[in-house]
């Protein structure tokens, strides 16, 4: 009698094992697009720590600049490409855009600097705004960038600038 009580339990265990083995051997079939391959990039951090999540492309920032007035401020985290870095201290950099304009990046409270040879992709976090750069400042920036005397003297009018004050920067490692 005792033996008959365990037969249904034994059968139940076999049935469960068969189902587990059946479903565990099932091959996944992807319909539509193949799985996304994620590439990881290593970054050097300058200024306040930040992550590489929720980053907007530079084109979104340029679009926002086109509708901004001089008193407006936009807090953003954007990815761009370094065009130029201050050759004396690394105290500013410019980022390329798809238009003729570039974005002038300065660092909050002069609290950190970029390497003089920095180039490539960066993620900057901070506030974007429109500023007007005086002739004196434009000449200073040209001198820092290593421009010739003729190029410096050719600067005669102020420039409306897409500006960005970064509190943190991620520089992609080479």
FIKOLZA-1660 file (N, C-alpha, C; in steps of 0.1 Angstrom, whole numbers, plus 5000, padded with zeros to 4 digits):
% residues 174
   i   px   py   pz ch aa at
   1 5008 4988 5000  A  X  N
   1 5000 5000 5000  A  X CA
   1 5008 5013 5000  A  X  C
   2 5019 5013 5008  A  X  N
   2 5027 5025 5009  A  X CA
   2 5033 5027 4995  A  X  C
   3 5036 5017 4988  A  X  N
   3 5042 5019 4975  A  X CA
   3 5033 5026 4965  A  X  C
   4 5020 5023 4965  A  X  N
   4 5011 5029 4956  A  X CA
   4 5009 5044 4959  A  X  C
   5 5011 5048 4971  A  X  N
   5 5009 5062 4975  A  X CA
   5 5020 5071 4968  A  X  C
   6 5032 5065 4965  A  X  N
   6 5043 5073 4960  A  X CA
   6 5043 5073 4944  A  X  C
   7 5036 5064 4938  A  X  N
   7 5036 5063 4924  A  X CA
   7 5031 5076 4917  A  X  C
   8 5020 5082 4922  A  X  N
   8 5016 5095 4915  A  X CA
   8 5026 5106 4918  A  X  C
   9 5032 5106 4929  A  X  N
   9 5043 5117 4932  A  X CA
   9 5055 5115 4923  A  X  C
  10 5058 5102 4921  A  X  N
  10 5070 5099 4912  A  X CA
  10 5067 5103 4898  A  X  C
  11 5055 5100 4893  A  X  N
  11 5051 5104 4880  A  X CA
  11 5050 5119 4878  A  X  C
  12 5046 5126 4888  A  X  N
  12 5046 5141 4888  A  X CA
  12 5060 5146 4887  A  X  C
  13 5069 5141 4894  A  X  N
  13 5083 5145 4893  A  X CA
  13 5088 5143 4879  A  X  C
  14 5085 5132 4873  A  X  N
  14 5090 5129 4860  A  X CA
  14 5084 5139 4850  A  X  C
  15 5071 5141 4851  A  X  N
  15 5064 5150 4842  A  X CA
  15 5071 5164 4843  A  X  C
  16 5073 5169 4855  A  X  N
  16 5079 5182 4857  A  X CA
  16 5093 5183 4851  A  X  C
  17 5101 5172 4853  A  X  N
  17 5114 5172 4847  A  X CA
  17 5114 5172 4832  A  X  C
  18 5104 5165 4826  A  X  N
  18 5103 5165 4812  A  X CA
  18 5100 5179 4807  A  X  C
  19 5090 5186 4813  A  X  N
  19 5087 5200 4809  A  X CA
  19 5098 5209 4811  A  X  C
  20 5106 5208 4821  A  X  N
  20 5117 5217 4824  A  X CA
  20 5128 5215 4813  A  X  C
  21 5131 5202 4810  A  X  N
  21 5141 5200 4799  A  X CA
  21 5136 5204 4786  A  X  C
  22 5123 5203 4783  A  X  N
  22 5117 5207 4770  A  X CA
  22 5119 5222 4768  A  X  C
  23 5115 5230 4778  A  X  N
  23 5115 5244 4777  A  X CA
  23 5129 5250 4778  A  X  C
  24 5138 5244 4785  A  X  N
  24 5151 5249 4787  A  X CA
  24 5160 5247 4774  A  X  C
  25 5156 5238 4766  A  X  N
  25 5163 5235 4753  A  X CA
  25 5158 5243 4742  A  X  C
  26 5148 5250 4744  A  X  N
  26 5141 5258 4733  A  X CA
  26 5151 5269 4729  A  X  C
  27 5153 5270 4716  A  X  N
  27 5162 5281 4711  A  X CA
  27 5155 5294 4709  A  X  C
  28 5161 5305 4713  A  X  N
  28 5154 5318 4711  A  X CA
  28 5155 5322 4696  A  X  C
  29 5143 5326 4691  A  X  N
  29 5142 5330 4677  A  X CA
  29 5139 5345 4677  A  X  C
  30 5148 5353 4671  A  X  N
  30 5145 5368 4671  A  X CA
  30 5138 5371 4658  A  X  C
  31 5127 5378 4660  A  X  N
  31 5119 5382 4649  A  X CA
  31 5122 5397 4647  A  X  C
  32 5124 5401 4635  A  X  N
  32 5126 5415 4632  A  X CA
  32 5141 5418 4633  A  X  C
  33 5145 5428 4641  A  X  N
  33 5159 5432 4641  A  X CA
  33 5167 5422 4651  A  X  C
  34 5180 5420 4648  A  X  N
  34 5189 5412 4656  A  X CA
  34 5191 5420 4669  A  X  C
  35 5196 5413 4680  A  X  N
  35 5198 5420 4692  A  X CA
  35 5208 5431 4691  A  X  C
  36 5207 5441 4699  A  X  N
  36 5215 5453 4698  A  X CA
  36 5229 5450 4704  A  X  C
  37 5239 5454 4697  A  X  N
  37 5253 5452 4702  A  X CA
  37 5257 5465 4709  A  X  C
  38 5261 5464 4721  A  X  N
  38 5264 5476 4729  A  X CA
  38 5279 5477 4729  A  X  C
  39 5284 5489 4725  A  X  N
  39 5298 5491 4726  A  X CA
  39 5301 5500 4738  A  X  C
  40 5311 5496 4745  A  X  N
  40 5314 5504 4757  A  X CA
  40 5326 5513 4754  A  X  C
  41 5325 5525 4759  A  X  N
  41 5335 5535 4758  A  X CA
  41 5340 5539 4771  A  X  C
  42 5353 5540 4773  A  X  N
  42 5359 5544 4785  A  X CA
  42 5361 5559 4785  A  X  C
  43 5359 5566 4796  A  X  N
  43 5360 5580 4796  A  X CA
  43 5369 5585 4807  A  X  C
  44 5376 5596 4805  A  X  N
  44 5383 5603 4816  A  X CA
  44 5374 5614 4821  A  X  C
  45 5373 5615 4834  A  X  N
  45 5363 5625 4840  A  X CA
  45 5371 5638 4844  A  X  C
  46 5365 5649 4840  A  X  N
  46 5370 5662 4844  A  X CA
  46 5359 5670 4851  A  X  C
  47 5361 5676 4862  A  X  N
  47 5351 5683 4869  A  X CA
  47 5342 5674 4877  A  X  C
  48 5329 5677 4878  A  X  N
  48 5320 5669 4886  A  X CA
  48 5317 5656 4879  A  X  C
  49 5316 5645 4887  A  X  N
  49 5314 5632 4881  A  X CA
  49 5300 5632 4874  A  X  C
  50 5299 5625 4863  A  X  N
  50 5287 5623 4856  A  X CA
  50 5287 5610 4848  A  X  C
  51 5276 5605 4844  A  X  N
  51 5276 5593 4836  A  X CA
  51 5272 5596 4821  A  X  C
  52 5274 5585 4813  A  X  N
  52 5271 5587 4799  A  X CA
  52 5257 5583 4795  A  X  C
  53 5248 5584 4804  A  X  N
  53 5234 5581 4801  A  X CA
  53 5226 5594 4798  A  X  C
  54 5215 5592 4791  A  X  N
  54 5206 5603 4787  A  X CA
  54 5213 5615 4781  A  X  C
  55 5222 5612 4771  A  X  N
  55 5229 5622 4765  A  X CA
  55 5222 5626 4752  A  X  C
  56 5221 5639 4749  A  X  N
  56 5215 5644 4737  A  X CA
  56 5226 5647 4727  A  X  C
  57 5222 5645 4714  A  X  N
  57 5232 5648 4703  A  X CA
  57 5234 5663 4702  A  X  C
  58 5245 5667 4696  A  X  N
  58 5248 5681 4694  A  X CA
  58 5238 5688 4686  A  X  C
  59 5232 5681 4676  A  X  N
  59 5222 5687 4667  A  X CA
  59 5210 5692 4675  A  X  C
  60 5206 5684 4686  A  X  N
  60 5195 5689 4694  A  X CA
  60 5198 5702 4701  A  X  C
  61 5210 5703 4706  A  X  N
  61 5214 5716 4712  A  X CA
  61 5215 5727 4702  A  X  C
  62 5220 5725 4690  A  X  N
  62 5220 5736 4680  A  X CA
  62 5206 5740 4677  A  X  C
  63 5196 5731 4676  A  X  N
  63 5182 5734 4673  A  X CA
  63 5177 5743 4685  A  X  C
  64 5180 5739 4697  A  X  N
  64 5176 5747 4709  A  X CA
  64 5182 5761 4708  A  X  C
  65 5195 5762 4704  A  X  N
  65 5201 5775 4703  A  X CA
  65 5194 5784 4693  A  X  C
  66 5189 5779 4683  A  X  N
  66 5182 5787 4672  A  X CA
  66 5170 5794 4677  A  X  C
  67 5164 5788 4688  A  X  N
  67 5151 5794 4693  A  X CA
  67 5154 5802 4706  A  X  C
  68 5166 5802 4711  A  X  N
  68 5169 5809 4724  A  X CA
  68 5172 5823 4722  A  X  C
  69 5168 5831 4733  A  X  N
  69 5172 5845 4733  A  X CA
  69 5184 5846 4742  A  X  C
  70 5190 5858 4743  A  X  N
  70 5202 5860 4750  A  X CA
  70 5201 5857 4765  A  X  C
  71 5189 5859 4771  A  X  N
  71 5187 5857 4785  A  X CA
  71 5183 5843 4789  A  X  C
  72 5181 5834 4779  A  X  N
  72 5176 5821 4781  A  X CA
  72 5188 5812 4785  A  X  C
  73 5185 5801 4793  A  X  N
  73 5194 5791 4798  A  X CA
  73 5188 5778 4796  A  X  C
  74 5196 5768 4792  A  X  N
  74 5191 5754 4790  A  X CA
  74 5201 5745 4797  A  X  C
  75 5196 5737 4806  A  X  N
  75 5205 5727 4812  A  X CA
  75 5205 5714 4804  A  X  C
  76 5217 5709 4800  A  X  N
  76 5217 5698 4791  A  X CA
  76 5230 5690 4793  A  X  C
  77 5229 5678 4788  A  X  N
  77 5241 5669 4787  A  X CA
  77 5242 5665 4773  A  X  C
  78 5252 5669 4766  A  X  N
  78 5253 5667 4751  A  X CA
  78 5267 5660 4748  A  X  C
  79 5266 5653 4737  A  X  N
  79 5279 5647 4731  A  X CA
  79 5283 5655 4719  A  X  C
  80 5296 5658 4718  A  X  N
  80 5301 5665 4707  A  X CA
  80 5315 5661 4704  A  X  C
  81 5321 5668 4694  A  X  N
  81 5335 5665 4690  A  X CA
  81 5343 5678 4692  A  X  C
  82 5355 5676 4699  A  X  N
  82 5363 5688 4702  A  X CA
  82 5369 5693 4689  A  X  C
  83 5368 5706 4687  A  X  N
  83 5374 5712 4675  A  X CA
  83 5387 5719 4679  A  X  C
  84 5387 5725 4691  A  X  N
  84 5399 5732 4695  A  X CA
  84 5399 5733 4710  A  X  C
  85 5411 5733 4716  A  X  N
  85 5413 5735 4731  A  X CA
  85 5423 5746 4733  A  X  C
  86 5421 5754 4744  A  X  N
  86 5430 5765 4747  A  X CA
  86 5445 5759 4748  A  X  C
  87 5454 5764 4740  A  X  N
  87 5467 5759 4739  A  X CA
  87 5476 5763 4751  A  X  C
  88 5472 5772 4759  A  X  N
  88 5480 5776 4770  A  X CA
  88 5477 5768 4783  A  X  C
  89 5464 5767 4787  A  X  N
  89 5461 5760 4799  A  X CA
  89 5450 5749 4798  A  X  C
  90 5443 5749 4787  A  X  N
  90 5431 5740 4785  A  X CA
  90 5419 5745 4792  A  X  C
  91 5418 5759 4794  A  X  N
  91 5408 5765 4801  A  X CA
  91 5395 5767 4794  A  X  C
  92 5394 5764 4781  A  X  N
  92 5382 5764 4773  A  X CA
  92 5384 5754 4761  A  X  C
  93 5373 5751 4755  A  X  N
  93 5374 5743 4742  A  X CA
  93 5362 5747 4734  A  X  C
  94 5363 5744 4721  A  X  N
  94 5351 5746 4712  A  X CA
  94 5347 5732 4707  A  X  C
  95 5334 5731 4705  A  X  N
  95 5329 5718 4699  A  X CA
  95 5323 5721 4685  A  X  C
  96 5325 5712 4676  A  X  N
  96 5320 5713 4663  A  X CA
  96 5305 5710 4663  A  X  C
  97 5298 5717 4653  A  X  N
  97 5284 5714 4650  A  X CA
  97 5283 5711 4635  A  X  C
  98 5271 5707 4631  A  X  N
  98 5268 5705 4617  A  X CA
  98 5267 5718 4609  A  X  C
  99 5266 5729 4616  A  X  N
  99 5265 5742 4609  A  X CA
  99 5278 5748 4610  A  X  C
 100 5279 5761 4605  A  X  N
 100 5292 5768 4606  A  X CA
 100 5295 5773 4620  A  X  C
 101 5285 5774 4629  A  X  N
 101 5287 5778 4642  A  X CA
 101 5294 5767 4650  A  X  C
 102 5300 5771 4661  A  X  N
 102 5306 5761 4670  A  X CA
 102 5302 5765 4684  A  X  C
 103 5303 5756 4694  A  X  N
 103 5299 5758 4707  A  X CA
 103 5311 5761 4716  A  X  C
 104 5312 5772 4722  A  X  N
 104 5323 5776 4731  A  X CA
 104 5320 5771 4745  A  X  C
 105 5329 5762 4750  A  X  N
 105 5327 5756 4763  A  X CA
 105 5337 5762 4773  A  X  C
 106 5332 5767 4784  A  X  N
 106 5341 5771 4795  A  X CA
 106 5337 5762 4807  A  X  C
 107 5346 5763 4817  A  X  N
 107 5344 5754 4828  A  X CA
 107 5340 5761 4840  A  X  C
 108 5330 5756 4847  A  X  N
 108 5324 5763 4859  A  X CA
 108 5334 5767 4869  A  X  C
 109 5333 5779 4873  A  X  N
 109 5342 5785 4883  A  X CA
 109 5357 5783 4880  A  X  C
 110 5360 5781 4868  A  X  N
 110 5374 5779 4864  A  X CA
 110 5380 5767 4872  A  X  C
 111 5371 5758 4875  A  X  N
 111 5374 5747 4885  A  X CA
 111 5382 5735 4879  A  X  C
 112 5383 5734 4866  A  X  N
 112 5391 5723 4860  A  X CA
 112 5395 5727 4846  A  X  C
 113 5405 5720 4841  A  X  N
 113 5410 5723 4827  A  X CA
 113 5410 5710 4819  A  X  C
 114 5410 5711 4806  A  X  N
 114 5411 5700 4797  A  X CA
 114 5426 5698 4794  A  X  C
 115 5430 5686 4790  A  X  N
 115 5444 5684 4785  A  X CA
 115 5446 5692 4772  A  X  C
 116 5458 5698 4771  A  X  N
 116 5461 5706 4759  A  X CA
 116 5460 5699 4746  A  X  C
 117 5462 5686 4746  A  X  N
 117 5461 5678 4734  A  X CA
 117 5448 5670 4733  A  X  C
 118 5437 5674 4740  A  X  N
 118 5425 5668 4740  A  X CA
 118 5418 5669 4726  A  X  C
 119 5413 5657 4721  A  X  N
 119 5406 5657 4709  A  X CA
 119 5397 5645 4709  A  X  C
 120 5387 5645 4700  A  X  N
 120 5378 5634 4699  A  X CA
 120 5365 5637 4705  A  X  C
 121 5358 5627 4709  A  X  N
 121 5344 5628 4715  A  X CA
 121 5344 5631 4729  A  X  C
 122 5335 5640 4733  A  X  N
 122 5333 5644 4747  A  X CA
 122 5318 5645 4750  A  X  C
 123 5315 5643 4763  A  X  N
 123 5302 5645 4768  A  X CA
 123 5303 5657 4778  A  X  C
 124 5295 5667 4776  A  X  N
 124 5296 5679 4785  A  X CA
 124 5283 5680 4792  A  X  C
 125 5283 5684 4805  A  X  N
 125 5271 5685 4813  A  X CA
 125 5271 5699 4819  A  X  C
 126 5260 5707 4818  A  X  N
 126 5260 5720 4823  A  X CA
 126 5249 5728 4817  A  X  C
 127 5252 5741 4816  A  X  N
 127 5241 5750 4810  A  X CA
 127 5246 5756 4797  A  X  C
 128 5236 5757 4788  A  X  N
 128 5238 5763 4775  A  X CA
 128 5231 5776 4775  A  X  C
 129 5237 5786 4768  A  X  N
 129 5232 5799 4767  A  X CA
 129 5238 5806 4755  A  X  C
 130 5231 5817 4751  A  X  N
 130 5237 5826 4740  A  X CA
 130 5244 5837 4747  A  X  C
 131 5256 5840 4742  A  X  N
 131 5263 5852 4747  A  X CA
 131 5269 5860 4736  A  X  C
 132 5272 5872 4739  A  X  N
 132 5279 5880 4729  A  X CA
 132 5293 5882 4734  A  X  C
 133 5303 5878 4726  A  X  N
 133 5317 5879 4730  A  X CA
 133 5323 5892 4724  A  X  C
 134 5329 5899 4733  A  X  N
 134 5335 5912 4729  A  X CA
 134 5347 5910 4720  A  X  C
 135 5351 5921 4714  A  X  N
 135 5363 5921 4705  A  X CA
 135 5375 5918 4713  A  X  C
 136 5376 5923 4725  A  X  N
 136 5388 5921 4733  A  X CA
 136 5389 5906 4737  A  X  C
 137 5378 5900 4741  A  X  N
 137 5378 5885 4744  A  X CA
 137 5381 5877 4732  A  X  C
 138 5375 5881 4720  A  X  N
 138 5378 5873 4708  A  X CA
 138 5393 5874 4704  A  X  C
 139 5399 5885 4706  A  X  N
 139 5414 5886 4704  A  X CA
 139 5422 5878 4714  A  X  C
 140 5417 5878 4726  A  X  N
 140 5424 5869 4736  A  X CA
 140 5423 5854 4733  A  X  C
 141 5411 5850 4729  A  X  N
 141 5409 5836 4725  A  X CA
 141 5418 5832 4713  A  X  C
 142 5418 5841 4703  A  X  N
 142 5426 5839 4691  A  X CA
 142 5441 5838 4695  A  X  C
 143 5446 5846 4704  A  X  N
 143 5460 5846 4709  A  X CA
 143 5462 5833 4716  A  X  C
 144 5453 5828 4725  A  X  N
 144 5455 5816 4732  A  X CA
 144 5455 5804 4722  A  X  C
 145 5448 5805 4711  A  X  N
 145 5447 5794 4702  A  X CA
 145 5459 5794 4692  A  X  C
 146 5468 5804 4694  A  X  N
 146 5480 5805 4686  A  X CA
 146 5478 5812 4672  A  X  C
 147 5469 5820 4671  A  X  N
 147 5466 5827 4658  A  X CA
 147 5477 5838 4656  A  X  C
 148 5479 5841 4643  A  X  N
 148 5490 5851 4639  A  X CA
 148 5485 5865 4643  A  X  C
 149 5494 5874 4643  A  X  N
 149 5491 5888 4646  A  X CA
 149 5481 5894 4636  A  X  C
 150 5482 5890 4623  A  X  N
 150 5473 5895 4613  A  X CA
 150 5458 5890 4615  A  X  C
 151 5457 5877 4619  A  X  N
 151 5444 5872 4622  A  X CA
 151 5438 5878 4635  A  X  C
 152 5446 5881 4644  A  X  N
 152 5441 5888 4657  A  X CA
 152 5437 5902 4653  A  X  C
 153 5444 5909 4645  A  X  N
 153 5441 5923 4642  A  X CA
 153 5428 5924 4633  A  X  C
 154 5425 5913 4626  A  X  N
 154 5413 5913 4617  A  X CA
 154 5400 5912 4625  A  X  C
 155 5401 5909 4638  A  X  N
 155 5389 5908 4646  A  X CA
 155 5385 5923 4650  A  X  C
 156 5373 5927 4645  A  X  N
 156 5369 5941 4647  A  X CA
 156 5355 5942 4652  A  X  C
 157 5347 5931 4652  A  X  N
 157 5333 5932 4657  A  X CA
 157 5330 5921 4667  A  X  C
 158 5321 5923 4676  A  X  N
 158 5317 5913 4686  A  X CA
 158 5310 5901 4678  A  X  C
 159 5309 5890 4685  A  X  N
 159 5304 5878 4679  A  X CA
 159 5293 5872 4688  A  X  C
 160 5282 5868 4683  A  X  N
 160 5271 5861 4690  A  X CA
 160 5276 5847 4691  A  X  C
 161 5277 5841 4703  A  X  N
 161 5283 5828 4705  A  X CA
 161 5273 5819 4711  A  X  C
 162 5274 5806 4707  A  X  N
 162 5267 5795 4714  A  X CA
 162 5276 5792 4725  A  X  C
 163 5272 5794 4737  A  X  N
 163 5281 5791 4749  A  X CA
 163 5276 5780 4757  A  X  C
 164 5285 5774 4765  A  X  N
 164 5282 5763 4773  A  X CA
 164 5291 5764 4785  A  X  C
 165 5285 5764 4797  A  X  N
 165 5293 5763 4810  A  X CA
 165 5292 5749 4815  A  X  C
 166 5303 5742 4814  A  X  N
 166 5303 5728 4819  A  X CA
 166 5307 5726 4833  A  X  C
 167 5300 5718 4840  A  X  N
 167 5304 5715 4854  A  X CA
 167 5311 5702 4854  A  X  C
 168 5309 5694 4844  A  X  N
 168 5316 5681 4842  A  X CA
 168 5318 5677 4828  A  X  C
 169 5329 5670 4825  A  X  N
 169 5332 5666 4811  A  X CA
 169 5337 5652 4811  A  X  C
 170 5332 5644 4802  A  X  N
 170 5337 5630 4800  A  X CA
 170 5344 5631 4786  A  X  C
 171 5357 5628 4787  A  X  N
 171 5366 5627 4774  A  X CA
 171 5368 5613 4771  A  X  C
 172 5363 5609 4759  A  X  N
 172 5365 5595 4754  A  X CA
 172 5380 5592 4753  A  X  C
 173 5384 5580 4759  A  X  N
 173 5398 5576 4758  A  X CA
 173 5401 5571 4744  A  X  C
 174 5413 5573 4740  A  X  N
 174 5418 5570 4727  A  X CA
 174 5420 5555 4726  A  X  C
% end
